[in-house]
Amino acid sequence: MAVVLVTGGAGYIGSHACKALKTAGHLPVTFDNFVTGWRDAVKFGPLEEGDLTDRARLDAVFAKHRPDAVMHFAALSQVGEAMQEPGRYWHNNVSGSLTLIQAAVAAGCTRFVFSSTCATYGEQDNVMLDEDSAQLPVNAYGSSKRAIEEILRDFEAAHGLRHVIFRYFNVAGADPEGEIGEHHRPETHLIPVMLEAIDGQRPALTIHGTDYDTPDGTCIRDYVHVCDLVDAHLLGLDRLLAGAPSRVYNLGSGTGFSVREVIEQSRVVTNREVPYSEGPRRPGDCTRLVSGSTRALAELGWVPHRSTLAQMIANAWHWHQTGHYDR
C-alpha cells in the first residue's frame, strides 16, 4: 500500500483518482482548499484542508502522513478566466505548485504525478498531437501548466524528483456507480452544460461556430472518460514506485467527435431532444484537437476502454440525475 497525497482531491478528477487509489489498496490523503472542490466528494481517505501556497501547512501534512507519492490535480482551469486574469493563474497554479514541490522534496517524497493539459500545445490546428509536439500555449492556463512541467524537470536534475506528467485532452463522464461526478460552478464543459439544457436547468446550448472545415461544420475534440484517465494515473504511480524514470504522456482516446455528434449521441442516450442555438466562433477555438499518441498504451499498457461517447454521456447523465454536492 502506498500513501498518496492527492492535491485537489475534492475536485472532479481528483475525487475519481481517490476512489481508484482506495480500490487499488492505497491510501489517498486529500489536500484541498475547497475553492472549486466539494466536501461531499471526499469519501475515500483522510482530508487535510489547506492552500498550496501555505508552506507551513504543507510541511505539517507531509510530516503527519509521510506520503510515498504526490498526485497533483489542484489548479484553476477556466480558459476564459485565464485570459482575463492571468496573474491569478500564475500565482495559484505556478506559485502553489512550486511550494508543493519544495515541500515534497524537503520531506523526502520524490515521486510526483502531475495533471497537465493539452492546452500546453496551443492552437496547432488539425495536427495529431503527440508528446514531442511543440508546446505553444496561448493563455495563462496552458502557460502555467507548461511552467510547472519545467519546474519538475529542474527539480529532478537538482533533487531527484522523479515524475510522470499527463497531458489531458477533454475529460468527460462520471463514476459509473454514481458516488461522485462532475460539478463545477460555473459549468463550462460541453457535456454537463448540454445535460443541464436537456433537463431545463439552463437555456439552450449554444454551438459556437458551424463553419469549421469538418464534416458537419462544428469543431472536433478528443474525449476521454474520467475513470480511464485516473487508471492511467495509477499506472503512472506504479511506474514511479517501481523506480522507472520520469516520462510524459498524452491522455486521449485518439478519436475526435464533433459538437453535433455529441449532441446526437446525447439525444440517443437520454431519449430527449437537445435544445440548442447556433452562434459565432469563439476566439482561439481550434478546428480539431485530437491526441495522436500511443505512448501510454505502449509503455503503461493503458487502454481507454470506457471512452466511448455513449458510455461517457450515459455515466454523466446518471450522475446528473442522481448525484449532487453540497459545500
HELIX and SHEET records of a PDB file:
HELIX    1   1 TYR A   12  THR A   23  1                                  12    
HELIX    2   2 ARG A   39  ALA A   41  5                                   3    
HELIX    3   3 ARG A   55  HIS A   65  1                                  11    
HELIX    4   4 VAL A   79  GLN A   84  1                                   6    
HELIX    5   5 PRO A   86  TYR A   89  1                                   4    
HELIX    6   6 TRP A   90  SER A   95  3                                   6    
HELIX    7   7 GLY A   96  ALA A  106  1                                  11    
HELIX    8   8 CYS A  118  TYR A  121  5                                   4    
HELIX    9   9 ALA A  140  HIS A  159  1                                  20    
HELIX   10  10 LEU A  190  ILE A  198  1                                   9    
HELIX   11  11 VAL A  226  LEU A  241  1                                  16    
HELIX   12  12 VAL A  259  THR A  270  1                                  12    
HELIX   13  13 ARG A  295  LEU A  300  1                                   6    
HELIX   14  14 LEU A  309  THR A  322  1                                  14    
SHEET    1   A 7 LEU A  47  GLU A  49  0                                        
SHEET    2   A 7 LEU A  27  ASP A  32  1                                        
SHEET    3   A 7 VAL A   3  THR A   7  1                                        
SHEET    4   A 7 ALA A  69  HIS A  72  1                                        
SHEET    5   A 7 ARG A 111  THR A 117  1                                        
SHEET    6   A 7 ARG A 162  TYR A 168  1                                        
SHEET    7   A 7 ARG A 247  LEU A 251  1                                        
SHEET    1   B 4 MET A 128  LEU A 129  0                                        
SHEET    2   B 4 ARG A 288  SER A 291  1                                        
SHEET    3   B 4 ILE A 220  HIS A 225  1                                        
SHEET    4   B 4 ASN A 170  ALA A 172  1                                        
SHEET    1   C 4 MET A 128  LEU A 129  0                                        
SHEET    2   C 4 ARG A 288  SER A 291  1                                        
SHEET    3   C 4 ILE A 220  HIS A 225  1                                        
SHEET    4   C 4 GLY A 256  SER A 258 -1                                        
SHEET    1   D 2 LEU A 205  HIS A 208  0                                        
SHEET    2   D 2 TYR A 276  GLY A 279  1                                        
END                                                                             
